């Protein structure tokens, strides 16, 4: 599925099952909440915290939830994520094309 297709599928789902999009501000709060849920799992998988009994690592699920809400915000703001991601690649390539290659901190990894 392409990003554009994902944007269309989320919009179709919202229209069919969700009735309407939450407000932009509510979706921003939801995005923050979802990122927090990912952070919680990451702290347990890669950090020093442990899972409670019955909990499990669900990094993929949390990433998908973040992507879903991000797509909702993009749809609400008429943002073409495919187009914006392409611009981001161009910007980062121009800005960082030598920065990371010449970073001695990264060469030791």
PyMOL commands that set and color helices and strands:
alter all, ss='L'
color gray80, all
select helices_A, chain A and resi 3-18+24-45+59-76+81-96+104-107
alter helices_A, ss='H'
color red, helices_A
deselect
rebuild
show_as cartoon
